[in-house]
Amino acid sequence: MTTAQTRLPHKQGEFDALDNIPGLRHRLRRFLKFAAVCGLGVALNVALLNIMFNFLHINRYVANLASIAIVTGWNFWINLKLSWRDTSPR
C-alpha cells in the first residue's frame, strides 16, 4: 500500500500544496518563528530607544547604539532557543 492510499481524503476545497514538497511545512514553520522573533525585536528596539532617549535623557546616538546591542543579543538568543534548534523528525 502506498502513502497516497493510506492518506485520509481531503475535504473539498482544502489546499494541500504544502504536502507535495518534502520538508516545506517544517521550513515554513521555522521561518514564521524567525519572522515573529524579528518583529518583536523591532518593537523592543523602538521601546528601548524611546525609554532611554525620552525618559532617561540619554544621548540619542548612545541610546540607539545601546538598544541595537541589546536587541541584537536578545534576537540571537531567542532565535537560538526557538527557531534555529533542530526539530526535524529523524
C-alpha positions as CSV (number, residue, x, y, z in Angstrom):
1,M,0.0,0.0,0.0
2,T,1.5,3.4,-1.0
3,T,1.4,6.5,1.1
4,A,-1.1,8.0,-1.3
5,Q,-3.5,5.2,-0.5
6,T,-3.1,5.5,3.3
7,R,-3.8,9.2,3.5
8,L,-7.2,10.3,4.6
9,P,-9.2,12.0,1.9
10,H,-9.1,15.8,2.0
11,K,-12.1,17.9,2.4
12,Q,-13.4,19.6,-0.7
13,G,-11.6,22.8,-1.3
14,E,-8.8,22.1,1.2
15,F,-5.4,23.3,0.0
16,D,-2.7,20.6,0.2
17,A,0.2,22.1,-1.9
18,L,2.5,22.1,1.1
19,D,2.1,18.3,1.3
20,N,3.7,17.8,-2.1
21,I,7.1,19.3,-1.2
22,P,9.0,17.3,1.5
23,G,10.1,19.5,4.5
24,L,8.4,22.6,3.2
25,R,5.9,22.8,6.1
26,H,8.7,22.4,8.6
27,R,10.8,25.2,6.9
28,L,7.8,27.4,6.7
29,R,7.1,27.0,10.4
30,R,10.7,27.8,11.3
31,F,10.6,30.9,9.0
32,L,7.4,32.2,10.6
33,K,9.0,31.7,14.1
34,F,12.1,33.6,12.9
35,A,10.0,36.4,11.5
36,A,7.9,36.7,14.7
37,V,11.0,36.9,16.8
38,C,12.5,39.6,14.5
39,G,9.2,41.5,14.5
40,L,9.2,41.5,18.3
41,G,12.8,42.6,18.2
42,V,11.9,45.7,16.2
43,A,9.2,46.6,18.7
44,L,11.6,46.0,21.6
45,N,14.2,48.2,19.9
46,V,11.8,51.1,19.5
47,A,10.5,50.8,23.0
48,L,14.1,50.7,24.5
49,L,15.2,53.6,22.4
50,N,12.1,55.6,23.4
51,I,12.7,54.9,27.1
52,M,16.4,55.7,27.0
53,F,16.0,58.9,25.0
54,N,12.8,60.4,26.3
55,F,12.7,59.3,29.9
56,L,16.4,58.7,30.9
57,H,17.6,61.6,28.7
58,I,20.5,59.6,27.2
59,N,22.1,61.0,24.0
60,R,20.2,59.7,21.0
61,Y,23.2,58.1,19.4
62,V,24.3,56.3,22.6
63,A,20.7,55.2,23.2
64,N,20.4,53.9,19.7
65,L,23.7,52.0,20.0
66,A,22.6,50.5,23.3
67,S,19.2,49.5,22.1
68,I,20.6,47.9,18.9
69,A,23.2,46.0,21.0
70,I,20.6,44.7,23.5
71,V,18.0,43.7,20.8
72,T,20.7,42.0,18.7
73,G,21.7,39.9,21.7
74,W,18.0,39.2,22.5
75,N,17.2,38.2,18.9
76,F,20.1,35.9,18.7
77,W,19.4,34.2,22.0
78,I,15.6,33.7,21.3
79,N,16.2,32.5,17.8
80,L,18.9,30.1,19.0
81,K,16.3,28.6,21.5
82,L,13.2,28.8,19.3
83,S,13.9,29.0,15.6
84,W,17.3,27.5,14.9
85,R,17.1,24.4,17.1
86,D,16.8,21.2,15.1
87,T,13.3,19.9,15.4
88,S,13.1,17.8,12.2
89,P,12.0,14.3,12.6
90,R,14.8,11.7,12.4
